[in-house]
């Protein structure tokens, strides 16, 4: 049972539940009489609501259906009036905490000149400002430098997103960027709408009263940017692009700034500020570099490293500058530069760069430092490295086909194995992966299972890179890895409500399975796509995917896949509101798994049947199915799933008013998960045990259980920690 945000609401609902039980009436009959769905009524009686239920529309009809007379109804009305006042006061006293983001990349310590452009930025008054110019002219450097200089004007923080508008991979999806911006503002995953339009509306709501700076770097066009515009007079949005964004300027009244290469004198000063070069040679170099700051930075780095001025010969274009800097590298650093070019993603972490080269991180670090010192690579954050897209294109030209393929295979092995280990930490009860991972050809995979906190941190940091790598794996014909990586990202993307990414990941996995001519793997991808479509309320798409999954299973003679299709179809039906259909499909899946003699899957299906019965108020049948599932799991020795089932059985016992029986199941589940070292499941069980103790009239005993759940979730960096914190605050 999920907990509402305010304790008094939960207590009022618990008393309503007790009053209903005393009446002896069936839930379905009461719901029909008071003209609400049984699911809605069950949610109210379980306290699964955030505000007091409507008295005239729900509470009084419920009480009268349970036999209450006028005097009793009057007493409840008084209680409801007090509850409404207390609830309003609690919410008034507990304003939502605001996260102050500080996401700007590091400022260049050698930024020089651009006085006119900086003055134009200072003078701009429109909520939106655009900076346009050719590649390599210094748009990002200008935007970041000015943003750092102006940060004090925006006390509510600074947000930054790279839109990858002209990257060879797909430009960033606005839905992906909105979600990143919402995360930066501290929006909790449970409060974020599923669709892009809802997320954009939430972003505008959260920014409307703030003094905030938003930097959107490397935009492709106006269409990519429009959904990302904030609201409110205190928000300034600064956008860089190679495109002039004329439509955006016309539509929003944005202040446009066109950034051209610096004037010759300014470019010479910039070069001399970076390296000791005689004025005449500097002027020649500036002309050969087209006055582009990127090329000038490369020349200056080479001069600093070599200790002598650069000859003018060979510097007749920017590509010559690139080649000259590249030729000065050591052999190992030059190889790593070539390999970084083809790698997908906006940036790359040290361990991934090491895997790309087939090295240990300790061996890769000095090579990366050599590239940074040569200005061929930047380090916008400690341990993360980025190639300018002009240099990335140059590096791709240098990489040989065989060298490139081997490097990408090593990199995908690293990402896939790390993501798989993270998935095992987040969801140990998940059914085994269909396409098992093979050992990579070198030692680039993780050496041991990661803990939950490390898993969440890694997945949160690498999400955009992993999505780009996933697409690249399919594009490069590394189909098995593409399917495996999509599978391994599912729990994280689901739990954090990155449902658009989850949809995209399974679409790539489906394409990979189709290329592999693996019908069971394609059918499983269709099933997951159906579930994601259901979460996004695209039920027509969900039906199409489920039909295709069933068809592929029939063609392949895959009875297990057919049973899993029924299992997941039940969930889609529940999302649609077809609760009877959900139960029917779950029961069919249970029958199929039982006939196939698979006790683990039979237990999973039985657990689903039990849950549906519990949600529909049929607690005796729910108990029977939970106990049958426990028997199968104990025989099979599947302790993670046994803990899940005991949790569900404990909640049903709680709904029946059997506090002792509920506590017994939850304690047994806690014993299991402590042996398994599964802190997330331990937190869920402790949270529910606290609910049981409170319902039993012992709130003092409940509080330590909630505190333990909060400590476990906080230590893991799990977003649910905020929900438990509110529960504790309400209990106080």
C-alpha positions in Angstrom: 0.0 0.0 0.0 1.4 3.3 -1.0 1.3 6.0 1.7 -0.3 9.4 1.2 1.7 12.5 1.9 -0.3 13.6 5.0 -0.7 11.3 8.0 -4.1 12.6 9.2 -5.6 11.7 5.8 -4.3 8.1 6.2 -5.7 7.9 9.7 -9.1 9.1 8.6 -9.2 6.6 5.7 -8.1 3.8 8.1 -11.1 4.6 10.3 -13.4 4.5 7.2 -12.0 1.1 6.3 -12.7 -0.2 9.8 -16.3 1.2 9.6 -16.8 -0.6 6.3 -15.5 -3.9 7.7 -17.8 -3.6 10.7 -20.8 -3.4 8.3 -20.0 -6.8 6.8 -20.9 -5.6 3.3 -19.1 -6.6 0.1 -16.8 -3.9 -1.4 -18.3 -4.4 -4.9 -21.8 -3.8 -3.6 -20.9 -0.7 -1.7 -19.0 0.8 -4.6 -22.0 0.1 -6.9 -24.3 1.8 -4.4 -22.3 5.0 -4.0 -21.6 5.1 -7.7 -17.8 5.0 -7.8 -15.5 2.2 -9.1 -14.4 -0.5 -6.7 -10.8 0.5 -7.5 -11.4 4.1 -6.5 -13.1 3.0 -3.3 -10.4 0.5 -2.5 -7.8 3.3 -3.0 -9.7 5.5 -0.6 -10.1 2.9 2.1 -6.4 2.0 1.8 -5.4 5.6 2.2 -4.0 5.7 -1.3 -4.9 9.4 -1.7 -3.2 12.7 -1.2 -6.1 14.8 0.1 -9.2 14.3 2.2 -12.0 12.4 0.3 -15.0 14.5 -0.7 -17.5 14.3 2.1 -20.8 14.8 0.3 -19.8 12.7 -2.7 -18.0 9.8 -1.1 -17.8 9.8 2.7 -21.5 10.3 3.6 -22.8 7.9 0.9 -20.2 5.3 2.1 -21.3 5.7 5.7 -25.0 5.4 4.9 -24.3 2.3 2.7 -22.6 0.8 5.8 -25.7 1.5 8.0 -24.7 4.8 9.7 -27.5 7.0 11.0 -27.8 10.8 11.0 -26.0 11.2 14.4 -23.0 9.1 13.3 -22.9 11.0 10.0 -22.8 14.3 11.8 -19.9 13.1 13.9 -18.0 12.1 10.8 -18.7 15.4 9.2 -17.2 17.2 12.1 -14.1 15.0 11.9 -13.9 15.7 8.2 -14.0 19.5 8.7 -11.2 19.2 11.2 -9.2 17.0 8.9 -9.6 19.4 6.0 -8.2 22.3 8.1 -5.3 20.2 9.5 -4.4 19.0 6.0 -4.4 22.6 4.6 -2.2 23.8 7.5 0.3 20.9 7.1 0.6 21.8 3.4 1.0 25.5 4.2 3.7 24.9 6.7 5.6 22.5 4.5 6.6 24.3 1.3 8.4 22.2 -1.3 12.2 22.4 -1.0 13.8 23.9 -4.0 17.0 22.4 -5.5 19.4 25.1 -6.7 21.0 23.6 -9.8 24.6 24.5 -10.8 25.1 22.6 -14.1 27.3 24.9 -16.1 30.4 23.3 -17.6 33.8 24.6 -16.3 34.7 28.0 -17.6 37.9 28.4 -19.7 40.7 29.9 -17.7 42.2 31.4 -20.8 39.0 33.1 -22.2 40.1 36.3 -24.0 38.4 39.1 -25.9 34.9 38.9 -27.3 34.1 42.2 -25.6 31.4 43.2 -28.1 29.6 39.9 -27.8 29.8 40.0 -24.0 28.5 43.5 -24.0 25.6 42.4 -26.2 24.8 39.6 -23.8 24.8 42.0 -20.9 22.5 44.4 -22.7 20.0 41.8 -23.9 16.6 42.1 -22.3 14.5 39.4 -24.0 13.9 36.2 -22.1 15.5 34.2 -24.9 18.9 35.0 -26.4 20.5 33.1 -29.4 24.2 32.9 -30.3 24.8 31.6 -33.8 27.9 31.1 -35.8 30.0 28.5 -37.7 31.5 25.4 -36.1 34.6 26.1 -34.0 34.0 29.9 -33.7 33.6 29.7 -29.9 29.9 29.9 -29.3 29.9 27.4 -26.4 33.0 29.0 -24.8 31.3 32.5 -25.0 28.0 31.2 -23.6 29.6 29.3 -20.7 31.9 32.2 -19.8 29.1 34.7 -19.8 26.9 32.4 -17.8 29.5 32.0 -15.1 30.0 35.7 -15.1 26.2 36.4 -14.8 25.4 33.5 -12.5 24.9 35.9 -9.5 21.9 37.5 -11.2 20.1 34.1 -11.2 20.1 32.9 -7.5 17.7 30.0 -8.3 20.4 28.3 -10.3 21.8 27.5 -13.8 20.7 24.6 -16.0 22.7 23.3 -18.9 21.9 20.9 -21.7 23.8 19.9 -24.9 21.2 19.4 -27.6 23.7 17.6 -29.9 22.1 19.4 -32.9 24.8 18.6 -35.4 26.2 15.4 -34.0 26.4 12.4 -36.4 24.1 10.6 -34.0 20.5 11.6 -33.6 20.0 15.1 -32.1 18.8 15.1 -28.5 15.0 14.4 -28.3 13.3 17.4 -26.6 11.5 14.9 -24.4 14.8 13.6 -23.2 16.1 17.1 -22.5 13.0 18.2 -20.7 13.3 15.2 -18.4 17.0 16.1 -17.7 16.0 19.7 -16.9 13.3 18.5 -14.5 15.8 16.3 -12.8 18.0 19.3 -12.4 15.2 21.2 -10.8 14.7 18.4 -8.3 11.4 17.2 -9.6 10.6 13.8 -8.1 10.1 10.9 -10.6 6.8 10.0 -9.1 5.5 13.6 -9.8 6.6 13.8 -13.4 4.0 13.2 -16.1 4.5 10.4 -18.6 4.1 12.4 -21.9 6.3 15.1 -23.3 3.6 17.8 -23.3 2.9 17.1 -19.6 6.6 17.3 -18.8 7.0 20.5 -20.7 4.0 22.0 -18.7 5.6 20.9 -15.4 8.9 22.5 -16.5 7.1 25.8 -17.2 5.4 25.5 -13.8 8.6 24.9 -11.9 10.4 27.7 -13.6 7.6 30.3 -13.6 8.5 31.9 -10.3 12.3 31.5 -10.4 15.2 33.6 -11.3 17.0 31.0 -13.4 19.5 30.8 -16.2 19.1 28.0 -18.8 21.8 27.3 -21.4 20.8 25.2 -24.3 23.9 24.4 -26.3 24.3 23.3 -29.9 20.6 23.5 -31.0 19.7 22.1 -34.4 16.7 24.2 -35.2 13.8 26.1 -33.7 11.6 23.0 -33.5 14.1 21.3 -31.2 14.2 24.3 -28.9 10.5 25.4 -28.6 9.4 22.7 -26.1 12.4 23.6 -23.9 11.5 27.2 -23.3 10.8 28.1 -19.7 8.2 30.4 -18.3 8.3 33.5 -16.1 10.0 36.9 -16.3 12.9 35.8 -14.2 14.2 33.1 -16.5 16.8 33.8 -19.2 17.3 31.1 -21.8 20.6 31.3 -23.7 20.8 29.2 -26.9 23.8 28.4 -29.1 23.5 27.0 -32.7 25.1 27.0 -36.1 21.7 27.9 -37.4 20.4 31.5 -37.0 17.2 30.1 -35.5 15.2 32.8 -37.5 11.9 31.2 -36.8 12.5 31.1 -33.1 13.7 34.7 -33.1 10.6 35.8 -35.0 8.2 33.7 -32.8 9.6 34.6 -29.4 11.1 38.0 -29.8 14.5 36.6 -28.9 17.6 38.8 -29.0 19.9 37.3 -31.7 23.7 37.6 -31.5 25.8 36.5 -34.5 29.3 35.4 -33.5 31.9 35.8 -36.2 35.6 34.8 -36.0 37.5 37.3 -33.9 39.1 40.2 -35.8 42.7 39.6 -36.8 44.1 41.8 -33.9 41.9 40.1 -31.4 42.8 36.6 -32.8 46.5 37.4 -32.6 46.1 38.5 -29.0 44.2 35.4 -28.2 46.9 33.2 -29.7 49.7 35.1 -27.9 47.8 34.9 -24.6 47.9 31.1 -24.9 51.5 30.8 -26.2 54.7 32.9 -26.6 54.6 33.5 -30.4 56.2 36.5 -32.2 53.7 38.9 -33.7 54.6 38.3 -37.4 54.3 34.5 -37.0 51.1 34.9 -35.0 49.5 36.9 -37.8 50.4 34.3 -40.3 49.1 31.5 -38.1 45.8 33.4 -37.5 45.3 33.8 -41.2 46.0 30.1 -41.9 43.5 29.1 -39.1 40.7 31.2 -40.5 40.7 33.0 -37.1 38.8 30.1 -35.6 39.5 29.9 -31.8 39.4 26.1 -31.9 42.3 25.9 -34.4 44.2 28.6 -32.6 43.9 26.7 -29.3 45.5 23.7 -31.0 48.4 25.7 -32.4 49.0 27.3 -29.0 49.0 23.9 -27.3 51.6 22.6 -29.8 53.8 25.6 -29.3 53.7 25.2 -25.5 54.6 21.6 -25.8 57.4 21.9 -28.3 58.9 25.1 -26.9 59.4 26.8 -30.3 57.2 28.9 -32.6 55.2 27.1 -35.2 56.3 27.5 -38.8 53.8 29.1 -41.2 54.3 26.3 -43.7 51.5 23.8 -43.8 49.0 26.0 -42.0 47.0 26.9 -45.0 43.7 25.5 -43.5 42.2 24.2 -40.3 42.6 20.6 -41.3 46.3 21.1 -41.5 46.2 22.4 -37.9 44.4 19.3 -36.8 46.9 17.1 -38.6 49.9 18.9 -37.2 48.6 18.5 -33.6 47.8 14.9 -34.3 51.2 14.1 -35.7 52.8 15.5 -32.6 51.1 12.9 -30.4 52.8 9.8 -29.1 51.7 6.6 -30.8 49.4 5.4 -28.0 47.7 8.8 -27.5 47.2 9.1 -31.3 45.6 5.6 -31.4 43.2 6.6 -28.5 42.3 9.9 -30.4 41.4 7.9 -33.5 39.3 5.5 -31.5 37.4 8.3 -29.6 36.1 9.7 -32.9 33.7 6.9 -33.8 32.4 6.3 -30.2 28.8 7.4 -29.8 27.8 9.8 -27.1 28.4 13.4 -26.2 31.3 12.6 -23.9 33.0 9.5 -22.4 34.1 8.5 -18.9 37.6 7.3 -18.1 36.7 3.6 -17.6 34.8 3.6 -21.0 37.7 5.3 -22.8 40.0 2.7 -21.3 37.7 -0.1 -22.5 37.6 1.5 -25.9 41.4 1.2 -26.2 41.6 -2.2 -24.4 43.5 -0.7 -21.5 43.2 -0.5 -17.8 42.1 3.0 -16.5 45.5 3.6 -15.0 47.0 3.1 -18.4 44.5 5.3 -20.2 44.6 8.2 -17.9 48.0 9.7 -19.0 47.0 9.3 -22.7 43.8 11.3 -22.1 45.9 13.9 -20.3 48.2 14.1 -23.3 45.1 14.7 -25.5 43.8 17.4 -23.2 47.2 19.1 -23.0 47.3 19.1 -26.8 43.8 20.7 -26.8 42.5 17.8 -28.9 40.2 16.8 -26.0 38.4 18.8 -23.2 37.6 17.6 -19.7 34.4 19.5 -18.8 34.0 17.5 -15.6 36.6 15.5 -13.7 37.0 12.1 -15.3 34.7 12.9 -18.3 36.1 13.8 -21.7 34.7 15.5 -24.8 35.7 15.9 -28.4 34.7 19.0 -30.3 32.5 17.8 -33.2 35.0 19.1 -35.8 37.8 17.1 -34.1 35.4 14.1 -33.8 34.9 14.1 -37.6 38.6 14.4 -38.2 39.3 11.5 -35.8 36.7 9.3 -37.5 38.5 9.9 -40.8 41.7 8.6 -39.3 40.3 5.4 -37.8 40.7 2.2 -39.9 37.7 -0.1 -40.4 39.1 -3.1 -38.4 40.6 -0.9 -35.7 37.2 0.9 -35.4 35.1 -2.2 -35.2 37.3 -3.9 -32.6 37.2 -0.7 -30.4 33.5 -0.3 -30.6 33.0 -4.0 -29.7 35.2 -3.5 -26.6 33.2 -0.3 -25.7 29.8 -2.0 -26.1 31.1 -5.0 -24.0 32.0 -2.5 -21.3 28.6 -0.7 -21.4 26.6 -3.9 -21.7 28.3 -5.8 -18.9 28.3 -2.8 -16.6 24.6 -2.1 -17.3 23.8 -5.8 -16.7 25.5 -5.8 -13.3 23.6 -2.7 -12.4 20.3 -4.3 -13.5 21.1 -7.3 -11.2 21.5 -4.9 -8.3 18.3 -3.0 -9.0 16.1 -5.9 -9.8 17.5 -9.2 -8.5 14.0 -10.9 -8.8 13.8 -10.2 -12.6 13.6 -13.3 -14.9 17.0 -14.2 -16.4 18.0 -12.4 -19.6 17.0 -14.4 -22.7 20.2 -13.7 -24.7 22.9 -14.5 -22.2 26.0 -12.3 -22.1 29.2 -13.8 -23.3 32.6 -13.1 -21.9 34.2 -10.1 -23.7 37.5 -10.8 -25.5 39.4 -8.8 -23.0 39.2 -7.7 -19.3 37.0 -4.6 -19.9 33.9 -5.9 -18.1 33.2 -5.2 -14.4 35.1 -7.5 -12.1 32.3 -7.8 -9.6 28.6 -6.9 -9.0 28.0 -3.3 -8.2 25.9 -2.1 -5.3 22.6 -0.3 -5.7 24.0 3.2 -5.0 26.8 2.8 -7.6 24.3 1.3 -10.0 22.0 4.3 -9.8 24.8 6.8 -9.9 26.4 5.2 -13.0 23.1 4.7 -14.9 22.0 8.3 -14.0 25.3 9.8 -15.2 25.6 7.6 -18.4 22.0 7.4 -19.5 22.3 9.7 -22.6 25.6 8.0 -23.5 24.1 4.5 -23.1 21.1 5.4 -25.3 23.5 6.7 -28.0 25.6 3.5 -27.6 22.5 1.4 -27.9 21.6 2.9 -31.2 25.2 2.7 -32.5 25.3 -1.0 -31.6 22.3 -1.7 -33.9 23.6 0.6 -36.6 27.0 -1.2 -36.6 25.4 -4.6 -36.7 26.4 -5.5 -33.1 22.8 -6.7 -32.7 23.2 -9.1 -29.8 24.8 -6.4 -27.7 22.1 -3.9 -28.7 19.4 -6.3 -27.5 21.2 -7.1 -24.3 21.9 -3.4 -23.5 18.2 -2.5 -24.1 17.2 -5.3 -21.7 19.6 -4.2 -19.1 18.5 -0.6 -19.0 14.8 -1.4 -18.5 14.4 -1.3 -14.7 16.3 1.9 -14.3 14.4 3.7 -17.1 11.1 2.4 -15.7 11.7 3.2 -12.1 12.9 6.8 -12.9 10.0 7.3 -15.4 12.3 7.8 -18.4 9.5 6.1 -20.4 10.3 7.7 -23.7 13.9 6.3 -23.4 12.5 2.9 -22.4 10.3 2.9 -25.5 13.3 3.9 -27.7 15.5 1.3 -26.1 13.1 -1.5 -26.8 12.5 -0.3 -30.3 16.2 -0.6 -31.0 16.2 -4.0 -29.3 13.3 -5.1 -31.5 15.3 -4.0 -34.6 18.3 -5.9 -33.4 16.3 -9.1 -32.7 14.7 -8.9 -36.1 18.2 -8.6 -37.7 19.3 -11.7 -35.7 16.2 -13.5 -37.0 15.5 -14.4 -33.3 11.7 -14.7 -33.0 11.6 -15.2 -29.2 13.8 -12.2 -28.6 11.7 -10.1 -31.0 8.5 -11.3 -29.2 9.9 -10.2 -25.9 10.8 -6.8 -27.3 7.2 -6.5 -28.5 5.9 -7.3 -25.1 8.0 -4.7 -23.4 7.1 -2.2 -26.0 3.5 -2.9 -25.3 3.9 -2.3 -21.6 5.7 1.0 -22.2 3.0 2.1 -24.6 0.4 1.2 -21.9 2.2 3.4 -19.4 2.2 6.2 -22.0 -1.5 5.6 -22.6 -1.0 4.6 -26.2 -3.2 1.6 -26.0 -3.6 1.1 -29.7 0.2 0.6 -30.0 0.1 -1.7 -27.0 -2.5 -3.9 -28.6 -0.4 -4.0 -31.9 2.7 -5.1 -30.0 0.9 -7.7 -28.0 -0.7 -9.2 -31.1 2.7 -9.3 -32.8 4.3 -11.0 -29.8 1.6 -13.7 -29.7 2.0 -14.2 -33.5 5.8 -14.6 -33.3 5.4 -17.0 -30.4 3.0 -19.2 -32.4 5.4 -19.1 -35.4 8.4 -20.2 -33.3 6.4 -22.7 -31.2 7.5 -20.7 -28.2 5.1 -21.8 -25.5 7.1 -20.0 -22.8 6.9 -16.8 -24.8 3.1 -17.2 -25.2 2.7 -17.6 -21.5 4.8 -14.5 -20.8 2.7 -12.6 -23.4 -0.4 -13.4 -21.4 1.4 -12.4 -18.2 2.4 -9.0 -19.6 -0.9 -8.5 -21.4 -2.6 -8.6 -18.0 -0.6 -5.6 -16.9 -1.5 -3.6 -20.0 -5.2 -4.4 -19.3 -4.8 -3.1 -15.8 -3.2 0.1 -17.1 -6.2 0.5 -19.4 -8.6 0.1 -16.6 -9.8 -3.3 -17.8 -9.4 -5.0 -14.4 -11.5 -8.1 -15.1 -9.4 -8.6 -18.3 -6.2 -8.2 -16.3 -7.2 -10.9 -13.9 -8.3 -13.2 -16.7 -5.0 -12.9 -18.6 -3.0 -13.4 -15.4 -5.0 -16.6 -14.6 -4.5 -17.8 -18.2 -0.7 -17.2 -17.8 -0.7 -19.1 -14.5 -2.4 -22.1 -16.2 0.1 -22.1 -19.0 3.1 -21.9 -16.8 1.8 -24.6 -14.5 1.2 -26.9 -17.5 4.8 -26.1 -18.7 6.1 -27.2 -15.3 8.0 -24.0 -14.6 7.6 -23.3 -10.9 9.4 -20.0 -11.0 7.2 -18.5 -13.7 4.1 -20.1 -12.2 4.9 -18.4 -8.9 5.4 -15.0 -10.7 2.0 -15.5 -12.5 0.4 -16.6 -9.2 1.8 -13.5 -7.5 0.1 -11.4 -10.2 -3.2 -13.2 -9.8 -3.0 -12.7 -6.1 -2.2 -9.0 -6.5 -5.2 -8.4 -8.8 -7.5 -10.2 -6.5 -6.2 -8.0 -3.6 -6.7 -4.8 -5.6 -10.3 -5.9 -6.4 -11.0 -6.5 -2.7 -11.2 -10.4 -2.9 -8.7 -11.0 -0.1 -9.4 -14.7 0.5 -8.5 -15.6 -3.1 -5.5 -13.3 -3.0 -4.2 -15.1 0.1 -4.7 -18.5 -1.5 -2.7 -17.6 -4.6 0.0 -15.9 -2.6 0.4 -19.0 -0.4 0.5 -21.3 -3.5 3.2 -19.0 -5.0 5.2 -19.2 -1.7 5.1 -23.0 -1.9 6.5 -23.1 -5.4 9.3 -20.6 -4.6 10.3 -22.3 -1.4 10.6 -25.6 -3.3 12.7 -23.8 -6.0 14.9 -21.9 -3.5 14.1 -18.6 -5.2 14.5 -16.2 -2.2 14.3 -12.9 -4.1 10.8 -13.7 -5.5 9.8 -15.3 -2.2 10.5 -11.9 -0.5 8.3 -10.2 -3.1 5.4 -12.6 -2.5 5.7 -12.3 1.3 5.5 -8.6 0.9 2.2 -8.9 -1.0 0.8 -11.4 1.4 1.7 -9.1 4.3 -0.3 -6.3 2.7 -3.3 -8.5 2.2 -3.2 -9.5 5.8 -3.1 -5.9 6.7 -6.1 -5.1 4.5 -7.9 -8.0 6.3 -7.1 -6.4 9.7 -4.8 -9.3 10.6 -2.0 -7.2 12.0 -0.2 -10.2 13.6 -0.3 -12.2 10.3 0.9 -9.2 8.3 3.8 -8.6 10.6 4.8 -12.2 10.5 5.0 -12.2 6.7 6.9 -8.9 6.5 9.4 -10.0 9.2 10.0 -13.3 7.2 10.6 -11.2 4.1 13.0 -9.0 5.9 15.0 -12.0 7.1 15.3 -13.1 3.5 16.4 -9.8 2.0 19.0 -9.2 4.7 20.6 -12.4 3.8 20.4 -11.5 0.1 21.8 -8.0 0.8 19.0 -6.3 -1.1 18.5 -2.9 0.5 15.8 -1.7 -1.9 13.5 -4.6 -1.1 14.4 -4.3 2.6 13.3 -0.7 2.5 10.0 -1.6 0.9 9.3 -4.3 3.5 10.4 -2.0 6.4 8.1 0.7 5.1 5.1 -1.7 5.0 6.0 -3.1 8.4 5.8 0.5 9.8 2.3 0.8 8.2 1.2 -2.4 9.9 2.5 -1.3 13.3 0.7 2.1 12.9 -2.5 0.4 11.9 -2.2 -1.9 15.0 -2.2 1.2 17.1 1.6 1.5 17.8 2.9 4.5 15.9 5.9 4.7 18.2 7.0 1.3 16.9 6.2 2.2 13.3 8.5 5.2 13.2 11.9 3.3 13.5 10.8 1.1 10.6 10.0 4.1 8.4 13.3 5.7 9.5 15.2 2.5 8.5 13.5 2.5 5.1 14.4 6.2 4.6 18.0 5.5 5.6 18.3 2.6 3.1 16.7 4.5 0.3 18.8 7.6 1.0 22.0 5.6 1.1 21.2 4.1 -2.3 20.3 7.5 -3.8 16.8 6.2 -4.6 14.2 8.8 -5.5 11.6 7.2 -3.2 13.5 8.5 -0.2 11.7 11.8 -0.6 8.3 10.1 -0.3 9.4 8.4 2.9 10.7 11.7 4.3 7.3 13.2 3.8 5.7 10.3 5.6 8.0 10.8 8.6 7.3 14.6 8.6 3.6 13.9 8.6 4.0 11.4 11.4 5.7 14.0 13.5 
